[in-house]
Structures are given as C-alpha cells and as structure tokens.
Amino acid sequence: MRRRTPWRELTSRQRQAIIIRGACQTALLAVALYDLGRRPRGEIRGPKAVWVAISAVNYLGIGPIVYLLLGRKHGTIAPTKE
C-alpha cells in the first residue's frame, strides 16, 4: 500500500495541482446545488433530494457533472404570455 505524502514534502507544482482540483470540485458542486435550488421540480429528472445526494459524491466532480448532464430536463420552454 502506498503511503500518503505529507503536504510539506510535496513540490510546489503538486500543491498547485491539488489546490486547482479542489477549487474545480467546489465550483462544480456550487453550480449543481445552485441550479437544483432554483430549478422547479418539474424540470428535474427524479427527486431533488436524490440529486443533492448524488452531487455530494464529489470524487473528481463526478456527482455534479452527472447531475448537470443527466439530471436536468433539457428543451423545456417556459410558457409565454400573449
């Protein structure tokens, strides 16, 4: 089994990569949760609570990406007032 390298032993490039990856994961999660909060229930495939849980699975941003690609109903058009 591979031992974890302490933060102080990482190179500056490795530290930067970890920080960038963390920022991307956080941004993806924020976008997914913001969209879930604003989008009406009828425009989401399945219950919102399930998509919140799936979005929380944030390994490499997979949960939020799955929601953004598969959880929203695309092509819905808001009714217009005439």
DOSEDREN-49115 format. One record per atom (N, C-alpha, C, O): x, y, z. Coordinates in steps of 0.001 Angstrom, whole numbers, padded with zeros to 6 digits, always signed. Atoms other than C-alpha are relative to their C-alpha. Layout:
N
XYZ
...
! end
This chain:
82
+000840-001157+000000
+000000+000000+000000
+000902+001241+000000
+001932+001286+000671
-000765-001231+000150
+001251+003452-000908
-000259+000934+001178
-001407+001145+001570
+000181-000915-001128
+001866+005850+001951
-000293+001394-000518
+000159+001776-001597
+000362-001366+000386
+000454+009364+001823
+001185+000912+000253
+001846+000822+001288
-001085-000958-000130
+002980+012102+001260
-000513+001224+000750
-001531+001799+000366
+000432-001203-000721
+002723+014934+003789
+000078+001239-000897
+000894+001311-001815
+000090-001236+000780
+001839+018382+002403
+001371+000667-000147
+001722+001124-001235
-001286-000695+000022
+005265+019803+003309
+001030-000680-000898
+002018-000056-001287
-000932+000720+000863
+007006+017129+001213
-000393+000063-001480
+000350-000413-002338
+000438-000121+001393
+005027+017892-001958
+000748+001150-000669
+001141+002116-000015
-000598-001093+000750
+006559+020017-004677
-001042+001101-000177
-002236+000872+000013
+000951-001105+000183
+005018+023397-005396
-000968-000302-001142
-002127+000107-001092
+000882+000371+001114
+003622+022027-008659
-001095-000963+000465
-002251-000829+000063
+000984+000941-000529
+001902+019157-006824
-001008+000720+000883
-002203+000428+000827
+000902-000772-000847
+000463+021590-004279
-000972+000811-000842
-002164+000860-000541
+000859-000785+000887
-000869+023821-007057
-001066-000877-000640
-002227-000479-000738
+000956+000908+000639
-002495+020833-008776
-001103-000392+000978
-002270-000464+000592
+000998+000370-001005
-004249+019822-005550
-000947+001164+000262
-002157+000968+000376
+000833-001185-000251
-005492+023366-004941
-000940+000264-001166
-002113+000572-000956
+000830-000223+001192
-006763+023736-008525
-001104-001051-000083
-002255-000726-000374
+000998+001078+000035
-008515+020361-008390
-001081+000242+001052
-002267+000067+000769
+000962-000284-001055
-010167+021284-005082
-000913+001161-000367
-002113+001122-000095
+000804-001157+000416
-011317+024635-006482
-001000-000402-001078
-002148+000042-001054
+000913+000461+001061
-012808+022942-009560
-001124-000846+000582
-002281-000682+000196
+001029+000822-000628
-014638+020372-007426
-001006+000856+000758
-002213+000629+000679
+000876-000882-000765
-016015+023087-005175
-000892+000818-000926
-002080+000992-000652
+000778-000795+000953
-017119+025201-008147
-001091-000851-000655
-002228-000399-000791
+001002+000884+000607
-018879+022251-009810
-001129-000300+000977
-002300-000285+000598
+001019+000285-000999
-020681+021395-006581
-000885+001218+000229
-002105+001088+000338
+000776-001229-000214
-021736+025023-006063
-000970+000246-001154
-002122+000615-000926
+000865-000205+001172
-023118+025274-009613
-001163-000991+000021
-002310-000613-000219
+001048+001020-000016
-025030+021993-009287
-001034+000293+001097
-002237+000196+000855
+000934-000265-001096
-026535+022904-005901
-000802+001276-000251
-001986+001335+000079
+000714-001237+000338
-027428+026421-007061
-001095-000297-001019
-002225+000171-000875
+000978+000349+001023
-029170+025004-010124
-001141-000829+000602
-002308-000609+000278
+001033+000807-000646
-031007+022426-008009
-000935+000861+000848
-002138+000608+000896
+000816-000857-000840
-032223+025134-005669
-000938+000891-000778
-002036+001195-000310
+000797-000935+000799
-033552+027379-008413
-000943-000682-000979
-001978-000120-001334
+000785+000672+001044
-034939+024838-010869
-001274-000618+000575
-001218-001287+001607
+001253+000622-000461
-038604+023808-010478
+000082-001528-000055
+000807-002099-000869
-000030+001458-000098
-039244+020186-009560
-000324-000679-001331
+000223-001739-001636
+000401+000597+001266
-040853+019513-012944
+001083-000008-001071
+000961-000708-002076
-001093-000053+000974
-037630+020325-014779
+001188-000857+000405
+002268-000747-000176
-001073+000878-000475
-035570+017733-012898
-000468-001436-000126
-001615-001756+000188
+000306+001431+000107
-035465+014017-013585
+000197-000639+001370
+001330-000848+001804
-000074+000628-001313
-036278+012444-010236
-000073+001011+001123
-000162+002215+000885
+000110-000884-001170
-036421+013838-006704
+001256+000851+000204
+002377+000401-000035
-001123-000899-000253
-034256+016821-005801
+000942-000571+001058
+002160-000457+000922
-000826+000529-001083
-033036+015111-002612
+000996-001046-000513
+002133-001115-000047
-000899+001011+000573
-031579+012253-004649
+001131+000673-000763
+002280+000240-000674
-001039-000703+000760
-029721+014688-006923
+000958+000753+000915
+002140+000886+000599
-000908-000633-000974
-028353+016565-003907
+000978-001046+000521
+002174-000775+000628
-000864+001073-000487
-027010+013249-002574
+001004-000425-001069
+002178-000644-000767
-000907+000380+001091
-025553+012327-005974
+001052+001081-000206
+002219+000771-000447
-000957-001095+000165
-023941+015761-006254
+001030+000009+001117
+002160+000458+000920
-000937+000046-001121
-022358+015231-002844
+001118-001014-000246
+002178-000929+000375
-001047+000941+000381
-020420+012327-004365
+000925+000776-000925
+000719+000833-002137
-000771-001010+000711
-017720+014698-005412
+001399-000471-000370
+002297+000358-000516
-001307+000483+000406
-014800+012451-006344
+000247+000424-001446
-000442-000035-002357
-000331-000572+001316
-013267+014297-009308
-001170+000763-000601
-001218+000955-001816
+001130-000765+000501
-016507+016260-009589
-001038-000836-000721
-001884-000292-001431
+000884+000897+000743
-018381+013218-010885
-001470+000244+000334
-002297+000312-000576
+001397-000190-000392
-021594+013784-008877
-000636+001215-000645
-001691+001088-001267
+000586-001176+000629
-022204+017368-010024
-000046-000096-001526
-000997+000385-002144
-000003+000148+001460
-021255+016524-013611
-001152-000890-000440
-001827-000595-001427
+001109+000897+000334
-023744+013643-013653
-001326+000751+000094
-002179+000616-000783
+001240-000781-000107
-026485+015966-012389
-000136+000974-001159
-001189+001039-001793
+000088-001023+001043
-025663+018715-014874
-000253-000607-001385
-000895+000019-002228
+000203+000641+001306
-025624+016270-017796
-001293-000813-000083
-001961-000814-001117
+001120+000936+000065
-028388+013830-016860
-001206+000371+000857
-002316-000081+000574
+001067-000266-000949
-030474+015268-014027
-000992+001055-000431
-002121+001091+000060
+000897-001078+000430
-031952+018256-015799
-000710-000396-001282
-000138-001062-002145
+000737+000217+001234
-034638+018058-018426
+000333+001151-000935
+000087+002312-000606
-000358-001028+000973
-033404+019931-021469
-001131+000164-001013
-001903-000760-001269
+000992-000243+001019
-035598+021513-024056
-001344+000456+000530
-002298+000600-000234
+001258-000520-000529
-038286+022720-021685
-000039+001503-000218
+000925+002214+000066
+000155-001413+000309
-039589+026095-022711
-001056+000582+000919
-002147+000031+001065
+000953-000659-000897
-041262+028450-020283
-001146+000555-000827
-000927+001079-001919
+001145-000545+000747
-044779+029439-021346
+000110+001517-000131
+000577+002202+000779
-000042-001445+000242
-045057+032899-022842
-001379+000583+000178
-002383-000092-000050
+001275-000692-000150
-047761+035422-022108
-000290+000762-001281
+000557+001504-001779
+000377-000696+001236
-049603+036697-025144
-001048+001027+000240
-001476+001703-000695
! end
